[in-house]
Amino acid sequence: MMFGTAGEMMETKSPEWIKEMIGFMTDLDRELTETGEMVFNEGLQDGDAAKLVRLVDGVPVTTDGPFAEAKESLIGFWVLDVADEARILEIAGRIVRYSGVVEVRPVGVAPEVA
């Protein structure tokens, strides 16, 4: 998972850097598709386009925007099927050059119900 905002990127990065980053992401997606490791990926709109649904007194209530205390929001993600942890960390190590931080998590397993 990558975090950040497109707005901040446009304000702080040069057009050349942005073009390089987009080229890297396009090439990475192609590579992961060709190796069969890509399951699914998607970029997301900035957090200010988010809607939050909370349960308030038993009733779902919708509000605009991400959590106010969040400094970073999810901007995109990949679901990959890789051979081992070393491979996913190698991929994340390439992405982090452009995102500053990459969160890696295994797919969850549903709890057993008795």
Order of alpha helices (4+ residues) and beta strands (2+ residues): beta-alpha-alpha-beta-beta-beta-beta-alpha
